[in-house]
Amino acid sequence: MKITAVEAVPVSIPYTHGGPPTGFGGAEWTRMEYLLVRVDTDEGLTGWGEAFGYNCIPATRAALERMVAPQLIGRDPSQVTQLTEELQRTLHLFGRYGVTLFAIGGVDIALWDLAGKSAGRPLAALLGGAARQSVPAYASLLKYRDSELVGEIAARAVAGGFTQVKVHETGEPEIAAARRALGAGIPLMVDVNCAWSPDEALAMAGRLADYELHWLEEPVWPPEDFESLRRVREQAPMPLAAGENACTAFEFLRLLEAGAVDLVQPSVTKLGGVTEFVKVLHLAATHNVRVAPHSPYFGPGLLATLQLLATRPDIEAVEIFHLKLEQDLFGGAVEFRNGRVEIPTGPGLGADPDPDVLARFRV
């Protein structure tokens, strides 16, 4: 079997979330934008992946089309780890982080999807077997900067079946509102997206002690300052989580060896794909650190995360953005029920994007 085409497939789907327009990364989000990766073969099989996108989709797409795709045409897609290792080696000149790794990771996910389809088995079966058929899910709220709205939407998430909630707020009033809305029995996580200096993080961690946070996520700027993160962890009254901005298992090894976190957060579309994610799972196990994947996706990145979580019953929950897309990319193949997400059981990632949805929302 040979690779005949590697294609970037950007999609943009309108959504609602119960509040005014919001966003991350310096831009307002009026639609959910994802960059799918399609890999075709001469035997008629197609693999689907996802490269981290949102605001950086044009750059990630350029990396995929100009640097990654030309090296894959005519190659054997079953040589997944060899191909992605070659890509990392060949392209290291252009950076071991950011859009280069996003593009490589998108292809890696698609190649694993192809491997599962070729074998007629779900990805989890290729990675050692599924230990469960569903995983708990936590609601990951967008950023509102409005305490009343934060409390209202947090309560709405629980009413909708979620048993854990994460907010992306940096203000104590908003975090306090979330805790009031949830009550004492619901785990509350706070992701501040690297908002504070180490001293500010320590001060804020002390102020947030009464809110019984399940974890405080990425409290330190810059995210690669693992030594400062370790210092905050040693003094903070709650567990710390980080890792969504790390690329490759080597950076995760540095994070873990620094003793900087209680929970490590690999993001399959950012760190280099399924291949690197599996390495991080092993590293976390050897360092006795819990895993809480970063997965605010609705495309193949979510399916890949679910397949990986199926193999590890000790990973407590999957992250789901708390919003409603105008149309589901997989036509209902991913089901959320009673606080859990069912893991699709089809070959590869478990399901393919609905061609009608792609035709309607492809950019």
C-alpha positions in Angstrom: 0.0 0.0 0.0 1.3 3.5 -0.9 0.3 7.0 0.0 -1.1 8.8 -3.0 -2.3 12.1 -1.5 -2.1 14.2 1.7 -4.7 16.9 1.9 -5.4 19.7 4.3 -9.2 20.0 4.9 -10.2 23.1 6.9 -13.7 23.2 8.3 -15.6 26.0 10.0 -18.8 25.3 11.9 -21.0 27.8 13.6 -21.7 27.2 17.3 -23.6 28.5 20.3 -22.5 28.4 23.9 -25.1 30.5 25.9 -23.1 33.7 26.1 -21.7 36.6 24.0 -18.9 36.1 21.5 -15.6 35.1 23.2 -12.3 33.6 22.1 -8.7 32.7 22.7 -5.4 33.4 21.1 -6.0 37.1 20.4 -9.1 36.6 18.2 -12.8 36.4 18.7 -14.3 33.0 17.9 -17.6 33.1 16.0 -17.2 29.6 14.5 -15.3 26.5 15.5 -12.4 26.1 13.1 -10.5 22.8 12.6 -7.8 21.6 10.3 -8.5 18.0 9.2 -5.8 16.0 7.5 -6.7 13.4 4.8 -4.3 10.7 3.7 -5.3 8.6 0.7 -3.8 5.3 -0.5 -3.6 3.3 -3.7 -5.8 0.6 -2.1 -8.7 2.9 -1.6 -8.3 3.4 2.2 -8.4 6.9 3.6 -7.0 8.0 7.0 -8.2 11.1 8.9 -6.2 13.2 11.3 -6.3 16.6 12.8 -3.6 19.2 13.1 -4.0 21.9 15.8 -5.7 24.9 14.3 -8.0 27.6 15.4 -6.3 30.9 14.8 -3.1 29.3 13.4 -4.9 27.2 10.7 -3.3 29.1 7.8 0.2 28.6 9.2 -0.4 24.9 10.1 -1.9 24.3 6.6 1.1 25.8 4.9 3.5 23.6 7.0 1.4 20.5 6.1 1.2 21.3 2.4 4.7 22.7 1.8 6.9 20.7 4.2 5.2 17.5 5.3 3.0 16.3 2.4 5.7 16.1 -0.3 7.8 13.8 1.8 5.0 11.2 2.1 3.8 10.6 -1.4 4.7 7.1 -2.5 5.6 5.9 1.0 4.2 2.9 2.9 1.6 4.3 5.4 2.0 1.2 7.7 5.5 2.5 8.7 3.9 5.0 11.1 6.6 5.5 13.6 9.4 5.5 11.0 7.6 8.1 8.8 6.9 10.5 11.7 10.5 10.0 13.0 11.8 10.9 9.6 9.6 14.0 9.4 10.7 15.2 12.8 14.4 14.7 11.8 14.1 16.3 8.3 12.1 19.3 9.5 13.8 20.0 12.8 15.5 23.0 11.2 12.1 24.7 11.2 11.4 24.2 14.9 10.6 21.3 17.2 7.4 23.1 18.4 4.4 24.9 17.0 3.0 24.5 13.6 5.7 22.1 12.4 4.8 19.6 15.0 1.1 20.3 14.6 1.3 19.3 10.9 3.4 16.2 11.7 0.9 15.2 14.4 -2.1 15.6 12.1 -0.4 13.2 9.7 0.5 10.8 12.5 -3.1 10.6 13.6 -4.2 9.9 10.0 -1.6 7.1 9.6 -2.8 5.4 12.8 -6.3 5.7 11.5 -5.2 3.9 8.4 -3.3 1.3 10.4 -6.5 0.5 12.2 -8.6 0.4 9.1 -6.1 -1.9 7.4 -6.2 -4.3 10.3 -10.0 -3.9 10.7 -9.7 -3.0 14.3 -10.1 0.2 16.5 -6.9 2.1 17.3 -7.2 1.1 21.0 -6.8 -2.6 19.9 -3.6 -1.8 18.2 -2.3 0.0 21.3 -2.8 -2.9 23.7 -6.6 -3.3 23.8 -9.6 -1.3 25.2 -10.0 -1.5 29.0 -13.4 0.4 28.8 -16.1 1.3 26.4 -16.8 4.9 27.7 -15.0 7.6 29.6 -16.3 10.3 32.0 -16.3 13.8 30.5 -15.8 17.2 32.0 -17.3 20.4 30.6 -14.6 22.9 29.5 -16.2 26.3 29.5 -15.1 29.2 27.2 -13.8 32.4 28.7 -16.5 34.9 29.7 -15.0 37.4 32.2 -18.4 37.7 33.8 -19.0 36.1 37.1 -22.8 35.9 36.7 -22.5 34.3 33.3 -19.8 31.8 34.5 -22.0 30.7 37.3 -25.0 30.3 35.1 -23.2 28.3 32.4 -21.4 26.1 35.0 -24.8 25.2 36.5 -26.2 24.5 33.0 -23.3 22.1 32.3 -24.0 20.1 35.4 -27.7 20.1 34.6 -26.8 18.7 31.2 -25.0 15.7 32.7 -21.4 16.7 33.3 -20.0 15.7 36.6 -16.9 18.0 36.4 -16.4 21.5 35.1 -13.4 23.6 34.1 -13.4 27.3 33.7 -10.9 29.5 31.8 -11.0 32.5 34.1 -8.3 34.5 35.8 -10.4 36.5 38.2 -11.3 35.4 41.6 -15.0 36.6 41.4 -15.6 34.4 38.3 -14.0 31.4 39.9 -16.0 32.0 43.1 -19.2 32.1 41.1 -18.4 28.8 39.5 -17.8 27.2 42.8 -21.1 28.6 44.2 -23.0 27.4 41.2 -21.5 23.9 41.4 -21.7 23.4 45.2 -19.1 21.5 47.2 -19.5 18.1 45.6 -18.6 18.8 41.9 -14.9 18.9 40.9 -13.9 22.4 39.6 -10.8 23.0 37.6 -9.3 26.4 36.6 -7.2 27.0 33.5 -5.6 30.4 33.4 -3.6 29.8 30.2 -0.2 30.9 31.6 -1.5 34.2 32.9 0.8 34.9 35.8 4.4 35.3 36.9 5.6 32.8 39.4 5.0 35.2 42.3 1.6 36.1 41.0 0.7 32.5 40.7 1.7 31.8 44.2 -0.3 34.7 45.5 -3.4 33.7 43.5 -3.1 30.0 44.5 -3.3 31.1 48.1 -6.4 33.3 47.3 -8.1 30.4 45.5 -7.5 27.9 48.3 -11.0 28.0 49.7 -12.6 27.0 46.4 -11.3 23.4 46.6 -9.9 23.3 43.1 -9.5 19.8 41.5 -6.5 21.3 39.8 -5.0 24.7 38.8 -3.9 24.6 35.2 -0.9 26.4 33.6 -0.6 29.1 36.3 2.9 30.3 35.2 4.2 32.3 32.3 6.2 31.2 30.3 4.9 27.6 30.1 8.4 26.2 29.6 9.6 27.6 32.9 9.4 24.3 34.6 11.5 25.3 37.6 9.2 28.1 38.5 6.2 25.8 38.0 7.8 23.3 40.4 8.3 26.1 43.0 4.6 27.0 42.7 3.6 23.4 43.0 5.6 22.9 46.2 3.7 25.8 47.9 0.3 25.8 46.2 -2.7 24.4 48.2 -4.1 22.5 45.2 -2.7 20.2 42.5 -1.2 21.7 39.4 -1.7 20.6 35.8 0.2 21.6 32.6 1.5 20.3 29.3 -0.9 21.3 26.6 1.8 23.7 25.2 4.5 21.0 25.2 5.7 19.3 22.0 7.4 15.9 21.8 8.0 13.4 24.6 11.4 15.0 25.3 9.8 18.2 26.6 7.4 16.2 28.7 10.3 14.3 30.1 11.8 17.7 31.2 8.5 18.7 32.7 8.2 15.4 34.7 11.8 15.3 35.8 11.4 18.8 37.2 8.6 17.6 39.4 6.5 20.5 38.2 3.0 19.0 38.0 0.6 16.6 39.6 -1.2 16.1 36.3 0.4 16.1 32.9 -1.7 17.2 29.9 -0.6 15.9 26.5 -2.6 17.3 23.5 -2.7 14.8 20.6 -3.0 17.4 17.9 -0.2 19.6 19.3 2.6 17.4 20.7 3.2 15.2 17.6 0.2 12.8 17.3 -0.6 9.4 18.7 3.0 8.2 18.6 4.3 10.9 20.9 1.1 10.7 23.1 1.8 7.0 23.8 5.4 7.9 24.8 4.1 10.5 27.3 1.7 7.9 28.8 4.6 5.7 29.6 6.7 8.6 31.0 3.8 9.7 33.2 3.4 6.1 34.5 7.2 5.8 35.4 7.0 9.2 37.2 3.8 8.3 39.0 2.0 11.4 37.6 -1.6 11.4 36.6 -2.7 12.2 33.0 -5.5 14.6 32.1 -5.5 15.0 28.3 -6.0 18.4 26.6 -8.7 17.8 24.0 -11.0 20.7 23.1 -11.7 19.2 19.7 -14.7 17.9 17.8 -12.7 16.3 15.0 -10.3 13.3 14.6 -8.3 14.8 17.5 -11.1 14.0 19.9 -11.6 10.5 18.5 -7.8 9.8 18.8 -7.9 11.0 22.4 -10.9 8.7 23.2 -9.1 5.7 21.7 -6.0 6.5 23.8 -8.1 6.9 26.9 -9.8 3.6 26.2 -6.5 1.8 26.8 -5.9 3.5 30.2 -8.7 3.2 32.9 -6.7 5.3 35.3 -7.2 8.5 33.2 -10.1 10.1 34.9 -11.9 12.1 32.2 -11.9 13.6 28.7 -12.2 17.3 28.1 -15.2 18.4 26.1 -15.8 22.1 25.1 -19.1 23.1 26.5 -20.8 24.4 23.3 -23.2 23.2 20.6 -22.0 22.9 17.0 -24.6 23.6 14.3 -23.8 20.2 13.0 -21.8 17.2 14.4 -18.8 16.4 12.2 -19.3 12.7 12.7 -23.1 12.5 12.4 -23.7 11.3 15.9 -21.0 8.7 16.1 -19.6 10.3 19.3 -22.3 10.0 22.0 -22.4 11.9 25.3 -24.7 10.2 27.8 -25.0 10.4 31.6 -21.8 12.3 32.0 -19.8 9.9 29.8 -18.7 9.7 26.2 -19.0 6.4 24.3 -15.8 5.4 22.5 -16.6 4.6 18.8 -15.8 1.0 18.0 -15.3 1.2 14.2 -11.9 0.5 12.7 -9.1 3.1 13.1 -10.3 6.1 15.1 -13.8 4.6 15.2 -15.6 6.9 12.7 -15.1 9.0 9.6 -16.2 12.6 9.1 -19.7 12.8 7.5 -19.1 13.7 3.8 -22.3 15.9 3.8 -21.1 17.9 6.8 -17.6 18.3 5.2 -19.3 19.5 2.0 -21.3 22.0 3.8 -18.7 23.4 6.2 -15.4 23.0 4.4 -13.6 26.3 3.9 
